Amino acid sequence: MNWTFPGYEIDIPLNWAQLTQTYPWIADMQGVPQDPEWHAEGDVYVHTQMVAEALIQLQEFQQLGTQEKHILLTSALLHDVEKRSTTTTEVIEGANRIVSPKHAKKGEFTTRKLLYMDIPTPFEIREQIAKLVRLHGLPLWAIQKPDPRKAVIEASLVVNTKHVAMLAKADVMGRICRDQEELLLRIELFEELCREHDCWGKPRTFASDYGRFQYLNRTDCAPDYEPFDDLKFEVTVMCALPGSGKDTYIQRHLDLPMLSIDAVRREHKLDPTDKKENGRAIQLTKEQAKIWMRARQSFVFNATNITASMRGRWISLFTDYGARVRIIYLEVPYRQLLSQNRSRSYQVPVKAIDSLIGKLEIPHPKEAHEILFVVE
């Protein structure tokens, strides 16, 4: 059964009055200004309407299946959702310019939260939409990246590059600007770049997970390079919101020693709200990790680890000691999450959970040798 965006029916014109009344985040786009040099059509609300309508009219969109159409239409509606919070005026080359820095990145977080809490959406579809929002500008700028090849290959691992090009094309067609032809040419170059590196409409394949990890994290590796795999032990990094069932999963599926900052805090009676004591807990956890890693002992690192920066600090330590890193990401539906949290010995306030959902970053193939998604 296909997932459908509530309010969009194939072959029926979009009802903007109803969409605006139903979704506050669409209404919020009204009155959000855009720089007239690049968006002479008006505010973000007008632009979003034009983008959605332009998308629907694209021949390549009309050839898609129903599910893909809903993914792309939802992405179009949300692609500039966080211009509402990022739009400001800056002086650029002596002139006042309206800009919205990092609106795509912030929009990814908003999209994920909306499609998890408010419009329950299957994990894989939700993440496709979130990444389309995040990367909708890539086809316009890929050729100017320091390493264009790596930019498109990395993107292909998390999003369909055909879809992101289609969204970018609608984004350009749905505006009034003087450089429209140049922008459309950039999208054509993006397609050629993807085709050249075997990632047009599909993920780039690698000789091995180790080779992928090396390519994405080093500057001296080619995508076809297959390094000798001499890793002798594995660290499994848990990643999940509080209440998702990490402890239960470990008990049922992982017969390994477990390392947990929370457990260290409780063992040593350290206050997590005290900066000094929290630092002490982290140091004790690192010391135990080093003992096991020197002995080439595989283990589980159990923490929320909901952001790439949180995970990265620990994963860097593990890989420095020669570990193969596997991330296990757990997710349950929002209502189930709240129910399981209420049953925990150490409950987390609902407001805190909702705040964490807004910061959640799904593990990226760049972060580990292997990522396992366990999603209900």
C-alpha positions in Angstrom: 0.0 0.0 0.0 1.4 3.4 -1.0 1.9 6.2 1.5 0.1 9.4 0.4 0.5 13.0 1.6 -2.8 14.1 3.1 -4.3 16.7 0.8 -2.7 15.6 -2.5 -4.6 13.4 -4.9 -3.1 12.4 -8.3 -4.6 14.3 -11.3 -6.7 16.6 -9.0 -5.5 20.3 -8.8 -3.9 21.2 -5.5 -6.3 23.0 -3.1 -4.1 25.7 -1.7 -6.7 27.2 0.6 -7.3 23.8 2.2 -3.6 23.1 2.4 -2.9 26.4 4.0 -5.7 25.9 6.6 -4.6 22.4 7.4 -0.9 22.9 7.7 0.5 25.8 9.8 3.9 25.4 8.3 2.5 26.2 4.9 0.6 29.2 6.3 3.9 30.4 7.9 5.4 30.9 4.4 3.0 33.8 3.8 4.8 37.1 4.0 8.3 35.6 4.2 10.3 37.8 1.8 12.8 36.7 -0.8 15.4 38.6 -2.7 13.8 40.0 -5.8 16.9 39.4 -7.9 16.5 35.7 -7.5 12.8 35.5 -6.6 10.9 38.3 -8.3 7.7 36.2 -8.0 7.1 37.2 -4.4 7.2 35.6 -1.0 8.0 32.0 0.0 4.3 31.0 -0.1 4.0 32.1 -3.7 7.3 30.5 -4.7 6.2 27.2 -3.0 3.0 27.1 -4.9 4.8 27.8 -8.2 7.3 25.0 -7.5 4.7 22.5 -6.7 2.7 23.4 -9.8 5.9 23.3 -12.0 6.8 19.9 -10.6 3.4 18.4 -11.4 3.7 19.7 -15.0 7.1 18.1 -15.6 7.0 15.3 -18.1 9.4 13.2 -16.0 7.2 13.7 -12.9 4.1 12.5 -14.8 6.0 9.3 -15.7 6.6 8.4 -12.1 4.6 5.9 -10.0 2.1 7.1 -7.4 4.5 6.6 -4.5 7.3 8.6 -6.1 4.9 11.4 -7.0 3.8 11.8 -3.4 7.5 11.7 -2.2 8.4 14.5 -4.6 5.3 16.6 -4.1 5.8 16.5 -0.3 9.4 17.5 -0.8 8.4 20.4 -2.9 5.9 21.7 -0.3 8.6 21.4 2.4 11.8 22.4 0.5 11.8 26.0 1.8 9.8 25.4 5.0 12.6 26.9 7.2 13.0 30.1 5.3 10.4 31.3 7.9 13.1 31.0 10.6 16.3 31.7 8.7 15.4 34.7 6.5 17.3 37.9 7.2 18.9 40.8 5.5 22.7 41.1 5.0 24.9 43.6 3.4 26.6 41.9 0.4 28.9 43.9 -1.8 27.5 47.1 -0.4 23.8 46.2 -1.0 21.1 44.9 1.3 20.3 41.3 0.3 17.6 39.0 1.6 19.2 35.7 2.5 18.1 32.4 4.2 21.3 30.7 5.3 21.2 27.0 6.1 17.4 26.9 5.5 17.8 23.5 3.7 19.7 21.9 6.6 17.2 23.2 9.2 14.4 22.2 6.9 15.6 18.6 7.0 15.2 18.5 10.7 11.7 20.1 10.6 10.6 17.6 7.8 11.8 14.6 9.8 9.9 15.8 13.0 6.7 16.6 11.1 6.7 13.3 9.3 7.4 11.4 12.5 5.2 13.1 15.0 2.4 14.8 13.0 2.0 12.9 9.7 3.2 9.4 10.5 5.2 8.3 7.5 7.2 5.0 6.8 10.8 5.5 7.7 12.3 5.0 4.3 9.8 7.4 2.6 10.3 10.0 5.4 14.0 9.9 5.0 13.8 10.3 1.2 11.7 13.4 1.7 13.9 14.8 4.4 17.0 14.3 2.3 15.4 15.8 -0.8 14.6 18.9 1.3 18.2 18.9 2.6 19.8 18.5 -0.8 17.4 20.3 -3.1 20.0 22.9 -4.0 22.8 20.4 -4.7 22.2 20.2 -8.5 22.7 23.9 -8.7 26.0 24.0 -6.9 27.6 20.5 -7.2 29.9 21.5 -10.0 31.3 24.2 -7.7 32.0 21.9 -4.8 35.7 21.3 -3.9 35.2 17.6 -5.0 32.1 17.4 -7.3 32.5 13.7 -7.8 32.4 13.0 -4.1 29.5 15.3 -3.6 27.3 13.5 -6.0 28.4 10.0 -4.9 27.8 10.8 -1.3 24.4 12.2 -2.1 23.4 9.1 -4.0 23.8 7.0 -0.9 21.0 8.8 0.8 18.7 10.2 -2.0 17.6 9.3 -5.5 19.7 11.7 -7.6 17.0 11.7 -10.4 14.5 12.9 -7.9 16.7 15.6 -6.4 17.4 16.9 -10.0 13.7 16.9 -10.7 13.0 18.9 -7.5 15.8 21.3 -8.4 14.3 21.8 -11.9 10.9 22.6 -10.4 12.5 24.9 -7.9 14.1 26.9 -10.8 10.9 26.8 -13.0 8.9 28.0 -10.0 10.6 31.3 -9.7 11.1 34.5 -11.7 14.8 35.3 -12.2 17.2 36.5 -14.9 19.5 33.5 -14.7 16.9 30.7 -15.1 18.6 29.3 -18.2 22.0 29.1 -16.5 20.5 27.3 -13.5 18.8 24.8 -15.7 22.1 24.2 -17.5 23.7 23.5 -14.1 21.1 20.8 -13.4 22.0 19.2 -16.8 25.6 19.2 -15.7 24.6 17.6 -12.4 23.0 14.8 -14.3 26.0 14.3 -16.5 28.2 14.2 -13.4 26.0 11.6 -11.8 26.0 9.5 -15.0 29.8 9.7 -15.3 30.2 8.4 -11.8 27.5 5.7 -11.9 25.1 7.2 -9.4 22.3 8.6 -11.6 19.1 7.4 -10.0 20.8 4.8 -7.9 23.3 4.6 -5.1 27.0 4.3 -6.1 28.2 0.8 -5.4 31.6 0.1 -3.7 33.8 -2.9 -3.7 33.3 -3.3 0.0 31.9 -1.4 3.1 35.5 -0.8 4.2 36.2 0.7 0.8 33.2 3.0 1.0 34.1 4.1 4.5 37.7 4.9 3.4 36.6 6.8 0.3 34.1 9.0 2.1 36.5 9.9 4.9 39.8 10.3 3.1 41.0 12.5 0.3 43.5 10.0 -1.2 41.1 7.2 -2.1 39.2 6.5 -5.4 35.7 5.1 -5.2 36.8 1.8 -6.8 39.7 1.4 -4.4 39.5 -1.8 -2.3 41.7 -1.5 0.8 43.1 -4.5 2.7 40.8 -5.1 5.6 42.9 -5.8 8.7 40.4 -4.7 11.3 40.4 -7.2 14.2 37.5 -6.3 16.4 34.2 -4.4 16.2 32.5 -1.7 18.2 28.7 -1.6 17.9 27.4 1.9 18.5 23.7 2.1 19.5 21.7 5.1 18.2 18.1 5.8 19.3 15.8 8.2 21.0 15.2 7.5 24.7 12.5 4.9 25.1 13.2 3.2 21.8 14.3 -0.1 23.4 18.1 -0.1 23.2 18.6 -2.1 26.4 16.1 -4.7 25.4 17.6 -5.0 21.9 21.1 -5.5 23.3 19.9 -8.1 25.8 18.1 -10.1 23.1 20.5 -9.8 20.2 24.0 -8.8 21.2 26.1 -11.2 23.4 28.8 -8.6 24.0 30.2 -6.5 26.9 28.3 -3.2 27.1 29.7 0.2 27.7 27.3 3.0 28.8 27.9 6.5 30.1 24.6 6.4 32.0 25.7 3.2 33.7 29.1 4.7 34.6 27.3 7.8 36.1 25.0 5.6 38.2 27.9 3.3 39.3 30.0 6.3 40.5 27.0 8.4 41.6 27.9 11.2 39.2 25.3 14.0 38.6 24.6 14.3 34.8 23.6 18.0 35.3 27.0 18.8 36.9 29.5 19.7 34.1 32.5 18.5 36.0 31.0 15.2 37.1 29.6 14.6 33.6 33.2 15.1 32.2 34.4 12.6 34.8 31.8 10.1 33.6 32.9 10.5 29.9 36.6 10.1 30.9 35.9 6.9 32.8 33.9 5.6 29.9 36.8 6.3 27.5 39.3 4.6 29.8 37.2 1.4 29.8 36.8 1.6 26.1 40.6 1.8 25.6 41.2 -1.2 27.9 38.9 -3.3 25.7 40.2 -2.0 22.5 43.9 -2.6 23.4 42.8 -6.2 24.1 40.9 -6.3 20.7 37.7 -7.0 22.6 34.5 -6.3 20.7 31.8 -4.5 22.7 28.6 -2.4 22.5 28.6 1.3 23.2 25.1 2.1 24.5 24.0 5.8 24.3 21.4 7.9 22.6 23.9 9.2 20.0 21.2 11.0 18.1 23.5 13.5 16.3 26.4 13.0 13.9 28.7 15.1 16.1 27.8 13.0 19.2 28.6 9.8 17.4 31.6 11.2 15.6 33.5 12.0 18.8 33.2 8.4 19.9 33.6 6.7 16.5 36.8 8.7 15.9 38.2 7.2 19.1 37.1 3.7 18.1 38.6 3.9 14.6 41.9 5.3 15.9 42.3 2.0 17.8 41.5 0.0 14.7 37.9 -0.9 15.3 35.4 -1.8 12.7 32.3 0.3 13.6 28.7 -0.8 13.2 25.9 1.6 14.0 22.5 0.1 15.0 19.7 2.6 14.7 16.5 1.8 16.5 13.1 3.5 15.9 9.5 2.9 16.9 6.4 5.0 16.2 6.0 8.1 18.2 3.1 7.0 20.3 4.9 3.7 21.1 8.0 5.7 22.0 6.1 7.7 24.6 4.4 4.5 25.9 7.8 2.7 26.3 9.3 5.8 27.9 6.6 5.8 30.6 7.5 2.2 31.4 11.2 2.9 31.9 12.9 3.0 35.3 14.5 6.4 34.3 11.8 8.3 32.4 12.7 11.3 30.2 10.2 14.2 30.2 8.1 14.3 27.0 9.2 17.8 26.3 12.8 16.7 26.3 12.0 13.8 23.9 10.2 16.1 21.5 13.2 18.4 21.6 15.5 15.5 20.8 13.3 14.5 17.9 14.0 17.9 16.4 17.7 17.3 16.6 17.7 13.7 15.4 20.2 12.9 12.6 19.9 9.6 10.9 23.2 7.8 10.6 24.9 8.4 7.2 27.0 5.8 5.3 30.0 8.1 5.9 29.9 7.5 9.6 30.5 3.8 10.0 31.6 0.6 8.2 28.1 -0.8 8.6 24.7 0.7 9.5 21.8 -1.5 10.6 18.3 0.1 10.7 15.9 -1.7 13.0 12.6 0.2 12.5 9.1 -0.9 13.5 
